[in-house]
Amino acid sequence: MSNTEHESDRELSDDSNTKNSLYKKIANLSKKAQELSILCDIPLGLIIFCPGEVILWPTETQVKERFEKYLSFPEFLRMPNLVTHESNLDKMMKAQEENITKMEQNNKEKKTELLFNEVVEGKSFYELDVEELKGLINLVALKKTKVDERKKQLHEQDEPIKGDNNIGEKKDEHLKN
């Protein structure tokens, strides 16, 4: 046997393995669709386009009936439930972008706090660039606001509530009787 014969046997074997893998995955998908149909009590149909063939589940007539029933609904009722792959990917991408933005902001805040600690320990302001200085200014303003809020809370706790003196006197009178 020559190398070309081995290569063609290998290609046939690879093609056969690919088809077997595809059919196993289709069988698994069909099983999941059946489970979903039973659990949710909804009619379900699959249309799978494979190279050289179209696979319909559960049967060709049932898929056609379900698809025609879906198409019989007015478009304004169908569209809200229609999710395209592209819109789903856009939604996932936006969520990831928001997550990245939050992580970047959190990272920036942590770096600024570390820089603040370095400055407290003796790092010179002259070693900092403009962005680092702006970050420190914002951090100091935020910390000052938190300190002011806490001072206000403590001040409110220290002040006696108007009318409390009368309550204390009434307790004393009650104890005397």
N, C-alpha and C positions, 0 to 999 in steps of 0.2 A: 504494500500500500504506500502511495506517495503522500507527501505533505498536504497536497491539495485535497486528497480524498479524506484525510483526517480532519482538515479544516471544515469541509462540507458536512461531515458527520457531526462535528462539534456545533456548527451553526444550526443543523437540524435539531440537535439535542437541546441547544439553547432556546430555539424557537418553540419546541415542544414544552420545555420547562416554563417558558413565559406564558404559553397558552394555558397550561395546567394551573399555574399560579393565578392567572386572570379568572379562570372558571371557579377556582376555590374562593376567590374574593367575591365573585358575583353570587355564589351560593351563600356565603356568609352575609352579604348585603341583603339578599332575599329573605334569609332567616330573620334578620333584624327588622326588616320591613314588616314581615308577618307578625312578629312580636309587638311591634309598635301599633300595627293595625288592631290587634286584639286588645292590647292594654288601653288604647285610647278610643276604641270602638268607632273607628273611622275607616272608610274605604280608602285603600291606598293602591297605587300602581307605580311600577318602575319602568322606565324606558332607558335602556342602556345601549349606547352606540359603540360597538366594537368594530375593529377592522374587518370589513367584509360582511358584517351581519348586525342585526338589531335584535336585542333580547328584550322581551316584554314579560313582566311579572304582574299578577299571577297567571293570567292567560291573555291572549291577544284581544279577545272579545271584551273581557272585563276592563282591560286598560283603555280600549276605545270608548266604552260606555262611560267610564269615570272621567276621561279627558273631555268627552263631549258634554257631560254634565257640568264640568268646570267651565267650559267655554260658554255654556248657556247662561251663566250668571252675567249680569251687567258688569261692564269693565270697572266701574267705580267700586263694586263690591269685591272684585278679584284683586285689584291692585294693592290695597293695604296689606294683604296677606302674602303677596309675592315678594320674595327676597331673592335678589340676584346675587351671584357670587361676588360680583364687583362691589355692590353696596355693602355686603357683609364684610369684605376685605377693607373697604373704606372705614367702616365703623370700627373694626379691630385696629386699624392703623391710627385713627384718631385717638382711641383709648391708649394705645402705646405711646403716642406723641405726648399726651397729657401726663402719662406716667413718667416719661423721660423728663419733661419740663419740671415736674414736682421733684424728681430726684436731683436734677441739676440745681434747683433752688435750695434744696436741703443741703446739698454738697457745698454750695456757695456760702450758706449760713455757717456751716461747720468750719469751713476754712477761715471765715472772718472771725469766728470765736477763737480759733487757735491763734490767729494773728493778734487778736486782742490780748490773749494771754502772753504772747511773746513780747508785746509792747509793755505790758505790766511788768514783765521780768527784766526789761531794760533795752529792748530793741529800739533803735532810733527811728523816729518818724521820717528821717531823711532817706532811709533805706527802702521806703515804701513807694509804690507807684500810685498814680491817680486813682485807679479803680480800687486798690486796697484801701486808700484813704477814704474814698466815698463809702465803701462797705463799713469801715470802722465808724464813720460819722452816723450812718444809719443804725448800726448796732448800739452805739452809745445813746442815740435818741430813743430807740426801742427800750433799752434798759432803764433810761430815765423815766419814761412813761410808766413802766412797770413799778418802779420805785415810788413814783408819785401816787399811783393807784393804791399801792400797799399802805403808804403813809395815810392816805385818806381813809382807808378801811380801819386802820388802827386808831386814828383820831376819832372816828365815829364810835368805835367801841369804848373809848375812854370817856367820852362825854356822857353824863347821865341823861337818861331820857326824861323829858319834862314830865313832871307829875310823879316821878319815882319817890321823891321825898315824902309825899303824902302816904304812899304805900308803906314805907318804912315806919312812919308814925302810927299808922293803923295797926301794923303788926305788934308794935310795942304796946298799944292800948289793949289789943286782944290778949297779949300775954299777961298783962296786969289783971285782967278780969278773970 
